[in-house]
């Protein structure tokens, strides 16, 4: 047998989670050659379909299932031409018996992979009519956390899971729980951050291609697929398999969290993985493929609402910016000095781009509100910016990585958004943010004992949170794309005003 190096906490990124060679017990899997012959089958084929796995290998699919079912599958295969697509058939009898199955079919390399899940759900429960009312809960007004909270509530109703969280990825791939609904009405992880390594890079890549995974029972042994290797010596690629057994490391994580079943659904935005719905249950929980498909659709609609929301948000920010411009112009027309005017609108800037401090550095003069570097520190910072940044707004959430002296004031300013507001020598408006680990606190119950598995305490939420805190010690919260966009609008406004002020001053002097 081929040896796969043991997974450790440090080489998580390399665990081949798409090639673990097992399915979960709730479904059976077969892989067919191009001429419909079974080449691989999961060992539980007997329980699920009534045909022994070993006997199935080498036989045609037509011998394993009823003629009607075979014809139906063959006729619909055209839909598989799109990359990463799957053909889904719900509620079909596979044998000459009334018992129905949900079936998922996809292409994996040269193999056609077919998965069967026996149907348990009562036929009088129509998931389509159930899902529809929940779309209206996805309201666009309010803020993102209200939108996410509404979605979590809808997903809880559709899935019946004890807890549903919306987990949003940050630019550095760490993540934050931005909404949480629990059946006991408490909050456990809301607002918490977790390091990128909790959902390693290959898992995030996989979740872009395959949008939903159900771990129906973390203690399920599952069933191996045999033979384990293809003729080219590699295991079958199960990336798109809906019955795929999951990483043992992750199962340990879930056990340590006290979770028996988990389901996560990808939230995509502009082709990227924006976040996940993470659902937990404290008992095993199976949801059939038809319902899982409806849940996937719900997540699609949520993604769409999210894009709409961000567009609305951007429009609102643009409106705020032009209001700010009018305000500033009015103040200047009243004869108030530019610097004073700008400082007095700092709260309006705060509404558009949240920050902990604001510095206006102009003509070598220093004006500040909130938590910022000192005048001396800002002078050195401005000299650095003069030679490194271009004419547009610049942001970093880890200032010390490009400016050594910043280590001395990390507690006051760990990240900046700098807006050049004049031609050389440059004047700047600098928004500052404090180190993020100073601004969040662990929300989990510290008195609660932790159950710990063979890989130790690292795979527990609290240790994860601590690991995340270590990785962000030197960083501020990241600056959003929208903030950079707003900053550049502000820059245009300020440049224009600045020119006018300078012109007026020059005219006075002449
Ligand atoms: C997968 N990790 C996941 C998944 C989630 C998380 C949601 C998707 C699988 C699922 O649906 O359960 C993480 N779950 C969280 C987090 C919260 C949560 C952060 O509820 C917060 C509330 N995990 C680790 C470490 C490693 C690791 C240290 O913590 C590796 C060393 C690995 N996580 C890991 C792997 C997967 C995973 C390999 C993929 C599982 C699979 O799909 O096979």
Boltz pocket constraint, residues with backbone or C-beta under 6 A from the ligand:
constraints:
  - pocket:
      binder: B
      contacts: [[A, 8], [A, 9], [A, 10], [A, 11], [A, 12], [A, 13], [A, 15], [A, 17], [A, 165], [A, 177], [A, 189], [A, 194], [A, 195], [A, 197], [A, 198], [A, 199], [A, 200], [A, 203], [A, 213], [A, 215], [A, 245], [A, 246], [A, 247], [A, 249], [A, 250], [A, 253], [A, 262], [A, 263], [A, 264], [A, 265], [A, 276], [A, 277], [A, 278], [A, 279], [A, 458], [A, 459], [A, 464]]
      max_distance: 6.0
